[in-house]
Amino acid sequence: MAGDQAQLVSLYLRAYQAFGRQAYLGTARSILAYIDEVLWDRDRGFFYSSQESDPAYYALDAQGRAERQAPYVDKTLYTERNAAVASAYM
C-alpha cells in the first residue's frame, strides 16, 4: 500500500503541474496526510508497508470510526516502499 500511495502522490502532483486543477493538489495533500498519520513511524524514521483493507471501517462516518478500532497496520520495513514514499515528498 505504501508504494501505491507514493505513486498516486506523484501522479496527482504531475497532473496538478500539467493542468493546474486544485483538486489534484488537494488529493495529493490528502494522501500525504494519510501517510503521515497512519504509515509514518516517527520514532524509527521509516514508513510502514501497509494497512489492512476493511471496507466496513472506511464506510463509517467520523463518529463511527471513533467507536471502532482502525484496521491493522503492517509495521514491516521494506526498503523499496520507503524509497518510493520518500521520493514522493520531493
Phi and psi in degrees as a GROMACS rama.xvg file:
@    title "Ramachandran Plot"
@    xaxis  label "Phi"
@    yaxis  label "Psi"
@TYPE xy
-60.0439  -41.6791  ALA-2
-64.3544  -40.2858  GLY-3
-64.086  -42.4826  ASP-4
-62.5619  -40.6552  GLN-5
-61.9965  -43.0094  ALA-6
-63.8106  -40.3321  GLN-7
-63.0451  -43.0267  LEU-8
-57.9629  -48.1471  VAL-9
-60.0722  -43.3816  SER-10
-65.7164  -44.2618  LEU-11
-65.4498  -36.7923  TYR-12
-69.1633  -37.1877  LEU-13
-65.105  -41.3752  ARG-14
-63.3946  -40.1439  ALA-15
-62.7069  -43.8821  TYR-16
-63.433  -37.6592  GLN-17
-76.641  -39.1911  ALA-18
-114.189  -14.8256  PHE-19
71.3855  14.3311  GLY-20
-79.7484  124.089  ARG-21
-60.6327  -28.9325  GLN-22
-60.0713  -37.3446  ALA-23
-66.7864  -41.7061  TYR-24
-65.3226  -41.9605  LEU-25
-61.9946  -39.7933  GLY-26
-66.2684  -42.997  THR-27
-60.5413  -42.5396  ALA-28
-64.5568  -37.937  ARG-29
-64.719  -41.2444  SER-30
-64.5055  -43.5611  ILE-31
-63.5936  -36.6634  LEU-32
-63.2448  -41.7268  ALA-33
-62.0003  -46.3311  TYR-34
-59.219  -46.8584  ILE-35
-61.9142  -40.5198  ASP-36
-78.1153  -40.2342  GLU-37
-106.946  -39.2554  VAL-38
-101.907  -8.77447  LEU-39
-91.4723  127.069  TRP-40
-99.8091  99.6451  ASP-41
-64.0073  -33.6201  ARG-42
-70.5049  -39.0374  ASP-43
-101.64  -12.1986  ARG-44
76.3722  33.6046  GLY-45
-144.351  171.32  PHE-46
-99.3873  137.914  PHE-47
-70.1907  160.994  TYR-48
-78.6138  -37.4154  SER-49
-168.841  172.543  SER-50
-129.732  137.85  GLN-51
-57.7688  150.27  GLU-52
-86.3414  127.659  SER-53
-142.942  87.2695  ASP-54
-53.7116  -35.1356  PRO-55
-64.3765  -37.5586  ALA-56
-67.6929  -45.4108  TYR-57
-72.2003  -16.1413  TYR-58
-82.5156  -11.4117  ALA-59
-73.1751  152.91  LEU-60
-80.2968  178.631  ASP-61
-58.7033  -39.6547  ALA-62
-63.4797  -46.6174  GLN-63
-64.7914  -34.2008  GLY-64
-67.3079  -35.6334  ARG-65
-64.2783  -26.608  ALA-66
-89.848  -14.4277  GLU-67
-119.19  140.841  ARG-68
-68.3149  137.054  GLN-69
-65.5877  153.544  ALA-70
-59.6277  154.261  PRO-71
-59.6173  137.444  TYR-72
-105.215  123.711  VAL-73
-78.3149  115.172  ASP-74
-94.3376  21.6829  LYS-75
-71.523  139.485  THR-76
-94.0968  120.659  LEU-77
-119.607  120.28  TYR-78
-59.0469  -44.3929  THR-79
-61.8726  -39.4807  GLU-80
-70.3164  -38.6371  ARG-81
-63.7967  -40.431  ASN-82
-64.1043  -40.0729  ALA-83
-64.9561  -43.7153  ALA-84
-66.9176  -44.0769  VAL-85
-59.3576  -40.2041  ALA-86
-64.7504  -32.6537  SER-87
-66.0758  -24.9332  ALA-88
-77.7191  -12.4713  TYR-89
